[in-house]
Amino acid sequence: MLLKIEKAILALFTAVFPVFIAACYGMPAGDFVDGAVKSSSGTPIPNILVRCLKRGVEQDATYTMGEDGSFVLGPFEDSPPCDELSFEDVDGEENGGSFAQKKIPFDDVEYLEVTLDPAE
């Protein structure tokens, strides 16, 4: 009888322990790059193409959205996910005017605020 109880406890431990470890450590969610794009006057700009580039190769891309001009790129498994961020106005005069493209080096920050100047 004692042997059956020991086997049951061992089987339970074998089944539960890996799940417990996975729950404690989980799967890495990955890094995100998020922020907002505004005009030089401080107005949020929707529909700006935001690209994450690593050695010139696009890792991810998205558009700014919503009333606050926010964007989120990722998740990324590599850290840092990119070495340069590119911001490009793809809709011209719509959404507040035409803005010049801007590329900035990626600095591992939690939240990025980018200001775009009017296109010439």
C-alpha positions as CSV (number, residue, x, y, z in Angstrom):
1,M,0.0,0.0,0.0
2,L,2.8,2.4,0.9
3,L,4.5,1.7,-2.5
4,K,1.3,2.7,-4.3
5,I,1.1,6.0,-2.4
6,E,4.7,6.7,-3.1
7,K,4.2,6.0,-6.8
8,A,1.1,8.2,-6.9
9,I,3.0,11.1,-5.2
10,L,5.9,10.6,-7.6
11,A,3.6,10.6,-10.6
12,L,1.8,13.7,-9.3
13,F,5.1,15.5,-8.7
14,T,6.4,14.5,-12.1
15,A,3.2,15.9,-13.8
16,V,2.8,19.1,-11.7
17,F,6.5,20.2,-11.3
18,P,7.2,21.1,-15.0
19,V,3.9,23.1,-15.1
20,F,4.8,24.9,-11.9
21,I,8.2,25.9,-13.3
22,A,6.7,27.0,-16.6
23,A,4.1,29.1,-14.7
24,C,6.8,30.7,-12.5
25,Y,9.1,31.6,-15.4
26,G,6.7,31.6,-18.3
27,M,7.6,32.2,-21.9
28,P,9.5,35.3,-22.7
29,A,7.0,37.8,-24.1
30,G,9.6,39.7,-26.0
31,D,10.5,43.4,-26.2
32,F,8.2,46.1,-27.5
33,V,9.0,49.5,-28.9
34,D,6.3,52.0,-28.3
35,G,5.8,55.8,-28.4
36,A,4.0,58.6,-30.1
37,V,4.6,60.9,-33.1
38,K,3.7,64.6,-33.0
39,S,4.1,67.6,-35.2
40,S,6.5,70.4,-34.2
41,S,3.4,72.2,-32.8
42,G,2.7,69.2,-30.5
43,T,-0.3,67.9,-32.4
44,P,-0.4,64.0,-32.6
45,I,0.0,62.7,-36.1
46,P,-2.0,59.5,-37.2
47,N,-1.0,57.3,-40.1
48,I,2.8,57.7,-39.9
49,L,4.7,54.6,-41.1
50,V,7.0,53.6,-38.3
51,R,9.7,51.0,-39.2
52,C,12.2,49.2,-37.0
53,L,15.5,48.6,-38.9
54,K,18.4,46.5,-37.9
55,R,21.5,46.9,-40.2
56,G,19.1,48.3,-42.8
57,V,16.7,45.3,-42.7
58,E,13.2,45.9,-41.6
59,Q,12.3,43.9,-38.5
60,D,8.8,45.2,-38.0
61,A,6.6,48.1,-39.2
62,T,3.3,49.7,-38.1
63,Y,1.4,52.9,-38.4
64,T,0.7,55.5,-35.8
65,M,-3.0,55.4,-34.8
66,G,-5.6,57.0,-32.6
67,E,-6.0,60.5,-31.3
68,D,-2.6,60.4,-29.6
69,G,-0.4,59.3,-32.6
70,S,0.7,56.3,-30.7
71,F,2.5,53.2,-32.1
72,V,3.7,49.8,-30.9
73,L,6.3,47.6,-32.6
74,G,7.1,44.1,-31.6
75,P,7.3,41.7,-29.8
76,F,11.0,41.1,-30.6
77,E,13.1,38.3,-29.4
78,D,16.4,40.0,-30.0
79,S,17.5,42.9,-27.8
80,P,18.0,45.5,-29.0
81,P,15.4,44.8,-31.7
82,C,16.7,47.5,-34.0
83,D,19.4,50.0,-34.4
84,E,17.4,52.7,-36.3
85,L,13.7,53.8,-36.4
86,S,12.2,55.4,-39.5
87,F,9.2,57.6,-39.5
88,E,7.5,58.4,-42.8
89,D,4.4,60.4,-43.8
90,V,2.7,58.1,-46.3
91,D,-0.6,60.0,-46.7
92,G,0.7,63.5,-47.7
93,E,-1.5,66.4,-46.8
94,E,-4.1,64.2,-45.0
95,N,-4.0,64.0,-41.2
96,G,-2.5,67.4,-40.4
97,G,-0.3,68.1,-43.4
98,S,2.8,66.7,-45.1
99,F,5.8,65.8,-42.8
100,A,9.4,65.2,-43.6
101,Q,10.8,61.6,-43.2
102,K,12.9,61.2,-40.1
103,K,15.4,58.4,-39.1
104,I,16.7,58.2,-35.5
105,P,19.1,55.8,-33.9
106,F,17.3,53.4,-31.6
107,D,18.1,54.0,-27.9
108,D,16.6,51.3,-25.6
109,V,14.0,53.5,-24.0
110,E,10.6,52.5,-22.5
111,Y,8.6,55.2,-24.4
112,L,9.7,57.3,-27.3
113,E,8.2,60.6,-28.3
114,V,9.1,61.7,-31.8
115,T,8.6,65.2,-33.4
116,L,8.3,65.5,-37.2
117,D,8.9,68.7,-39.0
118,P,6.8,69.9,-41.9
119,A,7.9,68.7,-45.4
120,E,9.6,71.4,-47.5
